[in-house]
Amino acid sequence: MKNLIKKSLLIVAVLATVVIKATNINNNVKVNVIDLKLIDLKLKNTDGNLTISVKDAFGEVLYTEKFEENYFSKKYDLNTLPTGNYYFEIEGRTRINLMPFKVTSKGFEFKNNIESTYYKPIVRQDGDLVFISKIAFNKEEFEINLYDQQLNLLYREKLNGDINLGKKLNLKNLKSGNYSIVMKSAGKVFKQKVYKE
């Protein structure tokens, strides 16, 4: 059943794609209702390459696509979805926006606004120093883990209680080689490779 839903959404989305490049790059997301269960998602992108997904209440991806331009418009036929709770996830270079909606027997309920925005952590390396920063408007916990090539945990710290979270790691005393920083927050996991010369 889920494979059928995924294929149906993909076919409708591919057939109904309208993607144009615009000079106005104001970050804006809007949903227009066209018919009972047909909607048009439009956005002006200022956050780099995007991944736009439709997910169910359990976080399972029903449809996903990549987008690289400034202006996006696509029609989604929600008739293929059974009744339940879903959301659009719009993931850019620096943030993830969630727009929930509910499919009912009579149509769907959509508030036409971004319910939550999650800011991704930023990792920057300068020689042996690694700078990690995260904006946490909801004051969510932010966990930082450093692993070696054999996946041995070398460092772990949980940061919370502030909007601006940050940490500086010094790799000076480590052996030369590749290391992985795994960051966790609000149920999401981000990985970044760093290198010690």
PANUFI-604611 format. One record per residue (C-alpha): x, y, z; residue in one letter. Coordinates in pm, 1 decimal, decimal comma. Example, Ala and Ser with C-alpha at 12.3 -4.5 7.8 and 13.67 -1.06 7.14 Angstrom:
2
+----------+----------+----------+--------+
:        X :        Y :        Z : residu :
+----------+----------+----------+--------+
:   1230,0 :   -450,0 :    780,0 :      A :
:   1367,0 :   -106,0 :    714,0 :      S :
+----------+----------+----------+--------+
REM end
This chain:
197
+----------+----------+----------+--------+
:        X :        Y :        Z : residu :
+----------+----------+----------+--------+
:      0,0 :      0,0 :      0,0 :      M :
:    278,8 :    246,5 :     92,7 :      K :
:    465,1 :    168,4 :   -230,8 :      N :
:    148,6 :    244,6 :   -426,3 :      L :
:    109,4 :    574,0 :   -239,9 :      I :
:    473,8 :    665,6 :   -306,7 :      K :
:    443,5 :    582,1 :   -678,7 :      K :
:    114,7 :    771,7 :   -713,0 :      S :
:    256,5 :   1082,9 :   -546,6 :      L :
:    568,4 :   1062,1 :   -761,8 :      L :
:    369,9 :   1032,1 :  -1086,1 :      I :
:    141,7 :   1322,6 :  -1000,1 :      V :
:    430,9 :   1540,5 :   -885,0 :      A :
:    639,2 :   1464,4 :  -1193,7 :      V :
:    347,8 :   1533,3 :  -1429,6 :      L :
:    248,5 :   1855,0 :  -1254,7 :      A :
:    589,7 :   2011,5 :  -1202,1 :      T :
:    625,6 :   2375,4 :  -1285,0 :      V :
:    970,0 :   2503,3 :  -1198,0 :      V :
:   1092,6 :   2843,6 :  -1309,9 :      I :
:   1380,8 :   3063,1 :  -1214,0 :      K :
:   1293,4 :   3400,9 :  -1062,9 :      A :
:   1498,8 :   3697,3 :   -961,6 :      T :
:   1296,9 :   3763,1 :   -646,1 :      N :
:   1453,1 :   3539,0 :   -379,8 :      I :
:   1235,3 :   3639,5 :    -86,3 :      N :
:   1203,4 :   3334,1 :    141,5 :      N :
:    832,7 :   3260,6 :    124,0 :      N :
:    623,8 :   2943,3 :    133,1 :      V :
:    257,2 :   2930,9 :     32,7 :      K :
:      5,7 :   2658,2 :    -37,4 :      V :
:   -293,1 :   2723,1 :   -264,5 :      N :
:   -593,2 :   2489,6 :   -259,8 :      V :
:   -690,5 :   2406,7 :   -617,8 :      I :
:   -950,1 :   2136,0 :   -560,1 :      D :
:  -1074,7 :   1908,7 :   -281,7 :      L :
:   -739,9 :   1727,5 :   -238,9 :      K :
:   -520,2 :   1907,1 :   -492,9 :      L :
:   -279,3 :   2172,9 :   -365,5 :      I :
:     -7,3 :   2388,6 :   -517,2 :      D :
:    304,4 :   2437,4 :   -302,2 :      L :
:    500,8 :   2750,1 :   -394,5 :      K :
:    818,0 :   2883,2 :   -241,6 :      L :
:   1087,4 :   3138,8 :   -303,8 :      K :
:   1418,5 :   2987,1 :   -203,2 :      N :
:   1712,0 :   3162,0 :    -34,5 :      T :
:   1861,9 :   2858,0 :    143,0 :      D :
:   2067,9 :   2682,1 :   -124,5 :      G :
:   1978,5 :   2340,6 :   -263,0 :      N :
:   1654,3 :   2206,3 :   -117,3 :      L :
:   1510,6 :   1864,2 :    -47,5 :      T :
:   1130,3 :   1871,9 :    -42,6 :      I :
:    957,8 :   1568,5 :    109,3 :      S :
:    610,8 :   1451,7 :    203,6 :      V :
:    622,7 :   1243,8 :    523,3 :      K :
:    364,9 :   1061,5 :    730,5 :      D :
:    312,8 :   1104,6 :   1106,1 :      A :
:    584,7 :    843,1 :   1173,7 :      F :
:    843,7 :   1029,3 :    965,8 :      G :
:    838,9 :    781,5 :    676,9 :      E :
:    918,1 :    949,4 :    344,7 :      V :
:    634,5 :    906,9 :     95,0 :      L :
:    780,3 :   1136,5 :   -169,4 :      Y :
:   1101,9 :   1337,0 :   -201,0 :      T :
:   1280,9 :   1545,5 :   -459,8 :      E :
:   1579,7 :   1778,3 :   -492,3 :      K :
:   1547,6 :   2140,0 :   -601,4 :      F :
:   1824,5 :   2388,3 :   -688,7 :      E :
:   1659,6 :   2704,4 :   -820,3 :      E :
:   1512,2 :   3019,7 :   -666,5 :      N :
:   1142,4 :   2961,5 :   -731,1 :      Y :
:    948,3 :   2635,3 :   -689,3 :      F :
:    586,9 :   2551,0 :   -771,7 :      S :
:    442,6 :   2201,2 :   -774,2 :      K :
:     95,1 :   2053,5 :   -756,2 :      K :
:     33,5 :   1761,9 :   -518,6 :      Y :
:   -268,8 :   1533,4 :   -550,6 :      D :
:   -351,1 :   1419,4 :   -197,1 :      L :
:   -628,6 :   1181,4 :   -311,3 :      N :
:   -376,6 :    896,1 :   -298,9 :      T :
:   -316,3 :    943,7 :     74,3 :      L :
:   -530,8 :    763,6 :    332,4 :      P :
:   -679,4 :    973,0 :    612,9 :      T :
:   -417,9 :   1074,0 :    868,1 :      G :
:   -154,5 :   1331,1 :    962,3 :      N :
:    127,9 :   1426,8 :    725,5 :      Y :
:    373,4 :   1707,9 :    670,6 :      Y :
:    587,6 :   1873,5 :    407,2 :      F :
:    953,7 :   1890,5 :    507,2 :      E :
:   1155,4 :   2155,5 :    324,5 :      I :
:   1523,8 :   2108,3 :    399,8 :      E :
:   1778,5 :   2366,0 :    287,6 :      G :
:   2143,7 :   2433,1 :    358,1 :      R :
:   2084,7 :   2595,4 :    698,6 :      T :
:   1732,5 :   2502,3 :    811,1 :      R :
:   1445,5 :   2254,7 :    793,4 :      I :
:   1086,3 :   2382,2 :    773,5 :      N :
:    787,8 :   2164,1 :    863,1 :      L :
:    437,5 :   2229,2 :    728,6 :      M :
:    186,5 :   1979,4 :    871,4 :      P :
:   -146,4 :   1889,3 :    711,9 :      F :
:   -424,3 :   1641,1 :    778,4 :      K :
:   -608,0 :   1431,1 :    521,0 :      V :
:   -973,5 :   1365,1 :    610,3 :      T :
:  -1256,8 :   1185,3 :    433,4 :      S :
:  -1386,7 :   1524,4 :    313,7 :      K :
:  -1056,5 :   1670,6 :    196,9 :      G :
:   -766,2 :   1802,6 :    398,7 :      F :
:   -684,2 :   2057,7 :    665,9 :      E :
:   -388,9 :   2285,2 :    604,2 :      F :
:   -292,1 :   2598,9 :    798,0 :      K :
:    -75,5 :   2734,8 :    511,8 :      N :
:    212,3 :   2828,3 :    737,5 :      N :
:    539,0 :   2685,9 :    862,3 :      I :
:    466,6 :   2532,5 :   1199,8 :      E :
:    826,2 :   2482,9 :   1303,0 :      S :
:   1173,1 :   2568,0 :   1179,6 :      T :
:   1477,2 :   2371,2 :   1282,7 :      Y :
:   1820,3 :   2526,6 :   1227,1 :      Y :
:   2100,3 :   2290,6 :   1129,4 :      K :
:   2433,3 :   2294,7 :   1311,0 :      P :
:   2727,5 :   2461,4 :   1138,1 :      I :
:   3076,9 :   2308,4 :   1154,6 :      V :
:   3387,6 :   2500,4 :   1050,9 :      R :
:   3744,5 :   2373,8 :   1075,4 :      Q :
:   4050,2 :   2598,1 :   1099,0 :      D :
:   4363,6 :   2381,9 :   1134,7 :      G :
:   4332,9 :   2180,8 :   1456,2 :      D :
:   4035,6 :   2383,3 :   1578,0 :      L :
:   3677,7 :   2281,3 :   1498,1 :      V :
:   3402,5 :   2534,0 :   1565,8 :      F :
:   3046,6 :   2403,3 :   1605,4 :      I :
:   2744,5 :   2630,2 :   1638,1 :      S :
:   2369,3 :   2575,3 :   1651,0 :      K :
:   2070,7 :   2806,8 :   1681,9 :      I :
:   1810,4 :   2649,4 :   1912,7 :      A :
:   1507,4 :   2881,4 :   1919,9 :      F :
:   1306,7 :   2608,5 :   2094,8 :      N :
:   1598,1 :   2555,7 :   2336,6 :      K :
:   1627,0 :   2195,0 :   2218,5 :      E :
:   1916,2 :   1984,9 :   2347,3 :      E :
:   2220,0 :   1959,1 :   2119,3 :      F :
:   2450,7 :   1658,1 :   2148,7 :      E :
:   2801,1 :   1656,8 :   1997,7 :      I :
:   2995,9 :   1331,3 :   1949,9 :      N :
:   3346,6 :   1290,7 :   1807,3 :      L :
:   3448,7 :    949,0 :   1665,4 :      Y :
:   3773,8 :    816,0 :   1521,6 :      D :
:   3797,0 :    602,1 :   1204,6 :      Q :
:   3720,9 :    284,4 :   1402,1 :      Q :
:   3402,7 :    451,1 :   1540,6 :      L :
:   3546,7 :    477,7 :   1892,8 :      N :
:   3376,1 :    756,9 :   2083,7 :      L :
:   3641,4 :   1013,8 :   2178,7 :      L :
:   3422,4 :   1295,4 :   2306,4 :      Y :
:   3057,2 :   1357,2 :   2393,0 :      R :
:   2883,9 :   1664,1 :   2528,3 :      E :
:   2522,2 :   1777,8 :   2552,3 :      K :
:   2449,3 :   2149,2 :   2528,1 :      L :
:   2116,6 :   2309,8 :   2617,9 :      N :
:   1942,0 :   2598,0 :   2789,4 :      G :
:   2035,2 :   2871,0 :   2543,0 :      D :
:   1933,8 :   2988,2 :   2196,9 :      I :
:   2292,8 :   3011,4 :   2070,0 :      N :
:   2480,6 :   2689,4 :   2135,9 :      L :
:   2843,7 :   2646,3 :   2047,4 :      G :
:   3155,4 :   2442,9 :   2111,6 :      K :
:   3519,7 :   2459,8 :   2008,4 :      K :
:   3705,1 :   2128,0 :   1976,1 :      L :
:   4084,6 :   2113,2 :   1962,3 :      N :
:   4222,9 :   1818,0 :   1762,7 :      L :
:   4584,9 :   1901,4 :   1852,5 :      K :
:   4644,6 :   1589,3 :   2064,3 :      N :
:   4486,2 :   1344,5 :   1819,5 :      L :
:   4668,8 :   1126,6 :   1565,4 :      K :
:   4662,6 :   1227,2 :   1200,2 :      S :
:   4359,6 :   1099,7 :   1012,1 :      G :
:   3986,5 :   1138,5 :    951,7 :      N :
:   3736,0 :   1190,1 :   1230,6 :      Y :
:   3357,0 :   1217,3 :   1237,0 :      S :
:   3145,3 :   1462,6 :   1428,3 :      I :
:   2791,4 :   1332,0 :   1485,3 :      V :
:   2543,1 :   1589,3 :   1611,7 :      M :
:   2193,5 :   1509,5 :   1740,7 :      K :
:   1906,9 :   1741,9 :   1817,0 :      S :
:   1525,5 :   1726,9 :   1804,4 :      A :
:   1532,3 :   1372,5 :   1664,3 :      G :
:   1762,6 :   1466,7 :   1376,3 :      K :
:   2120,5 :   1348,3 :   1318,0 :      V :
:   2388,7 :   1539,7 :   1128,0 :      F :
:   2736,0 :   1409,8 :   1038,5 :      K :
:   3046,0 :   1604,7 :    945,1 :      Q :
:   3394,4 :   1477,5 :    859,7 :      K :
:   3699,5 :   1658,7 :    996,2 :      V :
:   4067,4 :   1588,6 :    936,7 :      Y :
:   4374,1 :   1606,2 :   1161,0 :      K :
:   4703,6 :   1656,6 :    975,1 :      E :
+----------+----------+----------+--------+
REM end
